[in-house]
Every structure is written in C-alpha cells, then in structure tokens.
Amino acid sequence: MKTPLQKEYTIKLANLNDQFCFFLFSREELNDKISNFSASVNPLFTTDLFNKNKYSSKIHVTLEKLPLFLEQNQTLNFGAYFSFSYEFLSSYIDDIMVTIEKINGVGLTSTEQKQDLETRLSCLIKKCGLGTPPQEIFDTISYLRLRRNYFTHVLETLNAKFLDIVTNKGQLLNTFWASSVSELDFTSSNVEEFKENETLDLLKLTRIILERIDSFVSGILNEDGIAELVTIELFETNPSRLNLDVIQKRISMVSSSAYNKYGIRLSNSIVEECVKRIGRK
C-alpha cells in the first residue's frame, strides 16, 4: 500500500541522487586530469593549464592549490545535496499530514502545530488511534533536521537537542539502521565535514524513511475518507445528473483510482455512498 505522494517524492529523491552521482563523476574526471600533470607544473596557474576554460581566471590559483579547492567544494556540495534531500523529506511530511487530515478527519491544535516537524507527524498519527512507526524513525528525522540546520545556518556550536540525540540515542540509531548504512555514525559529533559514503547514507536514509512513513500511513487511512476524497477529485467540479448507468460507471472509476493511488480495494457500498452524494446536479 502507498499514497500518491510516495511516487512523487521518490522521483525527486532519485533525480537528486543522479545529480549527486554526476558530481562524483565530474570530480573523478578532474582528479584524473590533475594527476596527469607532472610536478614541474605545480607553480603554474589555472589560466596557464586550463586556458580554454573561461572560468580559470575566476579561480586563478596554482595547480598545487587546486586539490584544496576541490576538497572544500566537495564538502559544500555534499552538504548541499544532503540538505536538499532533507527538504524533500520535510515537504513530503507536510503533504502527508495534509493527506491524513483530509482523509481521517483529524487535526492538530494550535499548540501542537508549533512543535517540530517530526513531533507534529507523530502526534497526528497517534490521533488516528492505530499505533505509530518506531520511535527511531522520528529520532532520525530529528537528527537529519538538526544536522541540516547546522550546515545551512552555518552554526558554530551544536544544538543542545542535537547533542542529546548523539549522546543518548546515537547508539540506538546505529543499531536500528545497521543494515541500511555503511559509514554514518549517529554517535559522532563531527558534523562539519561530509564524507562520500556518509553522504550516500544520508541520502539513502531520507528515501527509506519516506517509504516507511508512507507505507505506515497508507495502512491507517480511513477507507470512507479515501473514497470521499477520490470522488471529490473526480467529480465535484464536474457535476452530472445520476442514473444507474452513471452511478455504476463512477463507482468503477473511483474504485480504480483509489487502487492506483493508494493500493486499496474499496467496497462498492462505500464508493456508492460517495458517488450518489458528490458531484450530482
């Protein structure tokens, strides 16, 4: 089971991963080119060695300094790709909460709406009364959010909440994600730099978390709410006079759309009640 949001956001994350891989490809090509120069040209400038590149004058450093530029650029790019992946996850969570509210008819109080993103999601899911995903999922979202904040806000010290996760929950998260990551260490407070495999782990985790949340949420969505939402989407702006043939056709359309979007087979009685009420003249 799934929601329509899963495909939308996993495509965005896949495209981001492709761009990350392109950066790795470009980096290797540049490293290969640099390694082919002899040591004797180290004092020469980029304008001498890359004279066909119109941006060589913008850098204008000697060859021996290029590796440092590349290292700094790598840290910036790795952090940026991670930050983008978190933003996609954050946008997905905002959208999935709207979906839960629409379909299950639950909402957050004004006080609850002021909480952190992952706390709001957990609270909203609890209100559906069918349990919640493992707490480690929400703790990992907290880790991703706070680490992204450290990078994007150029903070000089670690947030107390982030240190609490690293100190008190880091080992639990390492155990929880042991089969999914290769280098990411939730107990490490060294978050200024992003290593290649660590960044790959972070990108991978955003996708896994999104899919796990979506799978859980799709299983707690109210069937009546799905039927009503799909019927509204299909027919509310295109009302028609109803007869038996129209009703049967609409039942088939709603049932098919609900299955394609949410992976659920609705009973005809649930769908019929909606199509007789919504989008009729």
C-alpha positions in Angstrom: 0.0 0.0 0.0 1.1 3.5 -0.7 -0.1 7.1 -1.2 0.3 9.1 -4.4 2.9 11.2 -2.6 5.4 8.4 -2.4 6.0 8.2 -6.1 6.1 12.0 -6.5 8.8 12.4 -3.9 10.8 9.3 -4.5 11.2 10.5 -8.1 12.5 13.8 -6.8 15.0 12.0 -4.5 16.1 9.7 -7.3 16.8 12.7 -9.5 18.8 14.3 -6.7 20.8 11.1 -6.3 21.5 11.2 -10.0 22.9 14.7 -9.7 25.0 13.7 -6.7 26.5 10.8 -8.8 27.2 13.3 -11.6 29.1 15.4 -9.2 31.2 12.3 -8.2 31.7 11.6 -11.9 32.9 15.1 -12.6 35.2 15.1 -9.5 36.9 12.0 -10.7 37.4 13.4 -14.1 39.1 16.5 -12.7 41.2 14.5 -10.3 42.3 12.3 -13.2 43.3 15.3 -15.2 45.2 16.9 -12.4 47.1 13.6 -11.7 48.3 13.5 -15.2 50.3 16.8 -14.8 53.9 16.4 -13.8 55.2 18.0 -10.5 57.1 20.5 -12.6 53.9 22.4 -13.5 52.7 22.8 -9.9 53.7 26.5 -9.8 51.6 27.2 -12.9 48.2 28.9 -12.7 44.9 27.6 -13.8 44.9 30.3 -16.5 48.0 28.6 -17.9 46.9 25.0 -17.7 43.2 25.4 -18.4 43.3 28.3 -20.8 40.3 27.1 -22.8 38.1 27.2 -19.7 36.6 30.7 -19.4 36.3 30.3 -15.6 40.0 29.5 -15.0 40.7 33.2 -14.5 37.9 33.4 -11.8 39.9 30.9 -9.7 43.4 31.8 -10.8 45.4 29.6 -8.4 48.4 27.4 -8.9 47.9 23.7 -9.7 49.2 22.7 -6.3 46.3 24.6 -4.6 43.5 23.0 -6.8 43.1 19.9 -4.6 42.3 22.1 -1.6 39.7 23.9 -3.7 38.2 20.6 -4.7 38.1 19.3 -1.1 36.3 22.5 0.0 33.9 22.3 -2.9 33.2 18.7 -2.1 32.2 19.4 1.5 30.0 22.2 0.2 28.3 20.0 -2.4 27.9 17.0 -0.1 26.3 19.2 2.5 24.0 20.8 -0.1 22.9 17.5 -1.6 22.1 16.3 1.9 20.2 19.5 2.7 18.1 19.2 -0.5 17.2 15.6 0.4 16.0 16.7 3.8 14.0 19.5 2.3 12.2 16.9 0.0 11.6 14.7 3.1 10.3 17.7 5.0 7.9 18.7 2.2 6.7 15.2 1.9 5.9 15.1 5.6 4.0 18.4 5.4 2.0 16.9 2.5 1.3 13.6 4.1 0.0 15.3 7.2 -2.5 17.2 5.0 -3.5 13.9 3.5 -4.1 12.4 6.9 -6.1 15.4 8.0 -8.3 15.2 4.8 -8.9 11.5 4.8 -9.1 10.7 8.5 -10.6 13.9 9.7 -8.1 14.6 12.4 -6.1 17.7 13.0 -3.6 19.4 15.3 -4.3 22.0 17.9 -2.6 25.4 17.6 -0.2 24.4 20.3 0.7 21.1 18.6 1.2 23.0 15.3 4.1 24.8 16.9 6.1 21.6 17.6 8.9 20.3 15.5 8.0 18.7 12.2 8.6 15.1 13.4 6.7 15.7 16.7 3.7 17.0 14.7 3.8 14.0 12.5 3.9 11.6 15.4 1.1 13.4 17.2 -1.1 13.4 14.1 -0.6 9.7 13.5 -1.3 8.9 17.2 -4.7 10.7 16.9 -5.6 8.1 14.2 -5.6 5.5 17.1 -3.7 2.8 15.2 -0.2 3.0 16.6 2.9 4.7 15.2 6.0 3.8 13.4 9.1 3.0 15.6 10.4 6.0 17.6 13.7 5.6 15.9 12.1 6.9 12.7 11.2 10.2 14.4 14.5 10.4 16.2 16.3 10.0 12.9 14.2 12.8 11.3 15.3 15.0 14.3 18.9 14.1 13.6 18.5 15.0 9.9 16.7 18.2 10.6 19.2 19.4 13.2 22.3 18.4 11.2 20.8 20.2 8.2 20.3 23.3 10.3 23.9 23.2 11.4 25.1 23.2 7.8 22.6 25.7 6.3 22.6 28.1 9.2 26.5 28.0 9.4 26.3 27.4 13.2 29.4 27.4 15.2 28.2 25.2 18.0 26.0 22.1 18.1 22.4 22.5 19.2 21.7 21.0 22.6 18.9 18.8 21.1 21.4 17.5 18.5 23.9 16.7 21.2 21.2 14.9 23.2 20.5 12.7 20.2 24.2 12.0 19.6 24.8 11.2 23.3 21.7 9.4 24.4 20.2 8.0 21.2 23.1 7.7 18.8 24.0 4.1 19.6 20.3 3.0 19.4 20.1 4.6 16.0 23.3 2.9 14.8 21.8 -0.4 15.8 18.4 0.4 14.2 20.0 1.4 10.9 22.9 -1.1 10.9 21.7 -2.9 7.8 21.0 0.3 5.9 24.1 2.4 6.3 27.8 1.8 5.8 29.6 4.8 7.3 27.1 7.2 9.0 27.7 7.2 12.8 24.9 8.8 14.9 27.2 8.9 17.9 29.7 11.3 16.2 29.6 15.0 16.9 32.0 15.7 14.0 29.4 17.0 11.6 31.3 19.8 9.9 32.5 17.6 7.1 30.6 15.2 4.9 32.4 12.1 3.7 31.3 10.5 0.5 29.8 7.3 1.9 28.4 9.1 4.8 26.5 11.5 2.4 25.3 8.5 0.4 24.0 7.0 3.7 22.2 10.3 4.5 20.5 10.4 1.0 19.6 6.7 1.3 18.0 7.2 4.7 15.8 10.1 3.6 14.3 7.8 0.9 13.9 4.8 3.3 12.2 7.0 6.0 9.9 8.4 3.4 8.9 5.0 2.2 8.4 3.6 5.7 6.2 6.5 6.8 4.2 6.3 3.6 3.7 2.5 4.0 2.6 3.0 7.6 0.3 5.9 6.8 -1.3 4.2 3.9 -2.3 1.4 6.2 -4.1 3.7 8.7 -6.0 5.8 6.2 -9.8 5.6 6.5 -11.5 3.9 3.6 -14.5 6.1 3.7 -12.2 9.1 3.7 -10.3 7.8 0.7 -13.5 7.1 -1.2 -14.8 10.6 -0.5 -11.5 12.4 -1.4 -11.1 10.4 -4.7 -14.8 11.1 -5.6 -14.4 14.8 -4.9 -11.2 14.9 -7.1 -13.0 13.2 -9.9 -16.5 14.7 -9.9 -17.0 17.6 -7.6 -16.1 20.2 -10.3 -18.0 18.3 -13.0 -21.5 17.6 -11.6 -23.9 15.4 -13.5 -27.4 14.0 -13.3 -27.2 10.5 -12.0 -28.9 7.3 -13.2 -28.0 3.7 -12.6 -25.5 3.6 -15.5 -23.7 6.8 -14.4 -23.5 5.6 -10.8 -22.0 2.2 -11.9 -19.5 3.9 -14.1 -18.5 6.3 -11.4 -18.2 3.5 -8.9 -15.8 1.8 -11.3 -13.8 5.0 -11.8 -13.5 5.8 -8.1 -12.5 2.2 -7.2 -9.9 2.1 -10.0 -8.4 5.5 -9.0 -8.3 4.5 -5.3 -6.4 1.3 -6.1 -4.0 3.1 -8.4 -3.3 5.9 -5.9 -3.5 4.1 -2.6 -3.2 0.4 -3.4 -6.5 -0.3 -1.7 -9.6 -2.0 -2.9 -12.7 -0.2 -1.7 -16.0 -2.0 -1.2 -18.7 -1.0 -3.7 -21.0 0.1 -0.9 -18.5 2.6 0.4 -17.9 4.1 -3.0 -21.6 4.1 -4.0 -22.5 6.2 -1.0 -20.0 8.8 -2.1 -20.8 8.9 -5.8 -24.5 9.3 -5.0 -23.7 12.3 -2.9 -20.8 14.1 -4.5 -20.9 15.7 -8.0 -24.6 15.3 -8.7 -26.8 18.0 -10.1 
